[in-house]
Amino acid sequence: LDENTRAIVRYLDPVRVEISSGDIYSKLDLLKKGTKFEVVTPVAIASVRGTKFRVTHSNGSTTIYNDSETSEVYVYHVDENGNRAGRVIILK
């Protein structure tokens, strides 16, 4: 977590971290097989199963970077109820 990041770990299995502002970098190379890891912002959900990625949320906008050459990050829009909406975008 970068300084001034506001985050809550909501669940541990599957892991779900919610950030309202700031920046989180996740390196999940040793995540137990089959475990899901999600980072949720007010406008997007980034879901992975083992990779390196960054999620930044500032001023109502979310940016997600895949920092792995071998894994994918699945990105979903968040509807007004905080649920996944629309089609998945896959960052390779």
Secondary structure in CASP SS format (residue, H / E / C, confidence):
PFRMAT SS
TARGET T0000
AUTHOR 0000-0000-0000
METHOD secondary structure of the structure
MODEL  1
L C 1.00
D C 1.00
E C 1.00
N C 1.00
T C 1.00
R E 1.00
A E 1.00
I E 1.00
V E 1.00
R E 1.00
Y E 1.00
L E 1.00
D C 1.00
P C 1.00
V E 1.00
R E 1.00
V E 1.00
E E 1.00
I E 1.00
S E 1.00
S E 1.00
G E 1.00
D E 1.00
I E 1.00
Y E 1.00
S E 1.00
K E 1.00
L C 1.00
D C 1.00
L C 1.00
L C 1.00
K C 1.00
K C 1.00
G C 1.00
T C 1.00
K C 1.00
F E 1.00
E E 1.00
V E 1.00
V E 1.00
T C 1.00
P C 1.00
V C 1.00
A E 1.00
I E 1.00
A E 1.00
S E 1.00
V E 1.00
R C 1.00
G C 1.00
T C 1.00
K E 1.00
F E 1.00
R E 1.00
V E 1.00
T E 1.00
H E 1.00
S E 1.00
N C 1.00
G C 1.00
S E 1.00
T E 1.00
T E 1.00
I E 1.00
Y E 1.00
N E 1.00
D C 1.00
S C 1.00
E C 1.00
T C 1.00
S C 1.00
E C 1.00
V E 1.00
Y E 1.00
V E 1.00
Y E 1.00
H E 1.00
V E 1.00
D C 1.00
E C 1.00
N C 1.00
G C 1.00
N C 1.00
R E 1.00
A E 1.00
G E 1.00
R E 1.00
V E 1.00
I E 1.00
I E 1.00
L E 1.00
K C 1.00
END
